[in-house]
Amino acid sequence: MFIIDADKIEEITAGDGTRIKEILSPLKDLVSIQYSLALAKIAPGGKSYPHKLQSSSEVYIIVKGSGVMHIEDEVRAVKSGSVIYIPKDVFQFIENSGDEELVFYCIVDPPWDAGDEVVMV
């Protein structure tokens, strides 16, 4: 059994500017999975920098708040309960359009590696 207390994981700022807690990764944890899992947060009025993962696809699962998802030229409103698939090697970003913190889980397959990320600042 492998259980992690997410409240005890240090929050960092990712290359795209989001505040994240890397909850689970086979690159750092003794787990036999092919993906990584992070919890991300964006303050009201904030947004991530446009970025892409060259070798990994992502899935965002919105658990709190509302926002606008941008994937290449597509733009869509998202909210709590939205599940977003982001193919590898496409520029994307998410913005918080609501009055509360935007909170979402991010599944990255294969696991997130900072060296794979290309950020446009």
N, C-alpha and C positions, 0 to 999 in steps of 0.2 A: 504494500500500500504506500502511496506517495501523496501526501497532502501538504499544500502550501497555504500559509496565511498571507493573503495578498495585502492585508493592512500593514504587514511588517516588511514588505519589499520597498526598497528605496525608489522614489520617483526620480526620473531623469528627464532631460529635454532631448528628444530625438533630433536627428538631422533636419527633419521637416518642420521643427518648431513645436510639435505637440508634446505635452507632458505625458510620459508613459511609465508604466511599471511592467517590466518584462516578467511575466508570471511563470511561464513554462517554456523551456527550450532544450532540445536534445544536445545543444552545443554547450550547455552549462549544468544541466540537471541529469540525474541518472534515470532517464525515462527513454523508452523505446518508441519514439514517435517520429514522424517525418515533417513536422510543422512546428512553429512557435506560436505562443499566445501572449498577447499583451493587453493591458487595460490602458486606454488613452483618454485624455481629457483636454477640452478646449474651452476657455472662458467665453462668456457672452461677448459677441462682437469680434472674437478671434477667428483665426483660420490657420490651417497648415500651409507650409510653402508648397508650391507645385513641385512634385517629385515623382520618380518612378523607381521601381525595383526591376533591375534588368533581368533577373533570373527567377523571380518568385511572383506568384499570384497572391492576392490578398482577399480576405472576406472581412468586412466590417459588420458588426452587429450592434446597432444603436440600442442602448439600454436606458438612456435618460437624455431629455432635451430634444431640440430640433435643429436642423441645419440644411445646407445645400451642398450636394455632392457634385463635383466636377470631374469627369473622366473624358480626357481628350476634348472633343467639342460638345459632349453631352452634359447637360445640367439638369439635376432633378432635386426636388425637395425630399428630405428624409426626416424621420422622427423615431421616437421610441418604438421598437418593434421592427424597424426596417433592417433588412439584410442586404448588403451590397457586395457584389462580386467585382473585383478589379483584376483584369488580366495582367500578366507580367509585361514589362517593357512599354507601359503607356503612362503618360503624364496624368497626374490626378492630384486633387486636393479637396479638403472638406472645410466648410466654414460654419461657424455657429451663428445661426440667425435668430436664436431665441433669447429669452431673458434669464435662463439658467445655464449652468454648465452643461456642455455636450459631452456625454460619456459613452464610450463604445469599446467593445472588444475587437481586437484585430488578430486574425489568424493568418499566418504567413507560411506558404508552402512552396518550395522548401524553406526551412527556418530563416528568419531574419538575420541578415549579416550587414552591418553598417557599410562594408566595402561594396555592396551590391546596389546601394542607393545613390541615385543621381538627383540632386536638389537644385532647383532654379531659385535663386534668391534675388 
